[in-house]
């Protein structure tokens, strides 16, 4: 069994969501792929299975605080990654990603890689 599938089974009862930022990145990837319609259908299905969390004022407050704090330390994190992290921190969730090294720069964020 693939690691991601195994982790989905092991964490079946844990809440899961997709940030609106990640959803947009998936739509972008589907639109530039060779099988646009097929891949867009998959992205839309993911959006039906998992709640898509939108950006709110409290998430933007978290984002602004984190960005200023990281900037003072001369640490840069892509704004979209920082928004995804801010969503997870505000909602009390963990980010599941293959890009652990980028998200690990965000203080207070729980990050795991399910593909290992």
N, C-alpha and C positions, 0 to 999 in steps of 0.2 A: 504494500500500500504506500502511495506517495506520502511524504511527510506532511504536506498541507492537509490532505484528506484525513490522515490519521489524527492530526491536531483538531480538525473540525469535529471528529467523532469524540475525542477526549474532552473537548470543551463544548459539547452539545448544549449544555444548560446555561452557559455563559451568554450574556447579552452581546449581540454583535450589531454593528452599524457601519455605514459608509458615510464619510464626511462629504458634504456637497462639493468640496474641492476635489476629492478623489473621484467622485462621480463625474465631474467635468473632465478630469484627465482621462478617464475611461472612454467618455464620449468622443473626446479628441482623438484618442488612439484608434477607436473604431472607425471614425470618419476618414482617417488617412490610410486605413488598411485596404488591402485588395478585395476583401469581402465585407464591405461596409454594412450592407443590410443585415447580414448574418451576425456580425459582431455587435451592431447596434441593438439587435434583438436580445443578445446575451446581456448587454449592459442594462437595458431596460428591465430585463428579468431580475437581475441582481438588485435593482432599485425597488422591485416589488417584494423580493424575499427579505432584504435587509432595510431597516429604516434609514433614510438619508437625512442626516442632521445638518440643518442650515446654520449659517452664521448669525449670532445674536449679539446684542450689546454686551452681555457679560463675557462672551467669547472674545469680542474685540477688546474689552478691557484687559483680559488675560493676555491677548496678543500684544497690545501696546506696552504692557508692563514687561513681558518677556523680551520683546524686541529692544526696549530701552536698556534693560539689565544686561542683555547679551552685548549690545553695542558698547556699553561702558567697559566691558571686558574684552573688546575687540574680537568677539566671536560672531561670525556670520552664519545665519541659517536662512535658506531660501524662504521668502514670504509664504509661499504655499505650504511648505513643510511646517513652518511655524504656525500657520493657521490650523493645519491638521492637528498638530500637537496641542494647540490652545483649545480646540474642540474636545480632544480627549481629556485634557486636564480638567476643564470646566465640567465635563460630564462624568468624571471619575472612571474613565475607561483606559485601556491599554492599547497602544498602537501596534498592530501586527504588520511587519514590513520586512522586505529584503534589504532596505537601506538603513540598517540599525545605526551605522556610524553617523549619519546626518541627524537622525532624531535623538541620538544619545547626547547631543550638545544641549538639549532643552532641559533645563533643571526641573525636577518634579514630575517628569514624564516617564511613565512605565512603557518600555519598548521590548518586544519579543520578535524573533524570526521563527516562523513555523516551517520554513523550508529547509531546516537543517536537521 
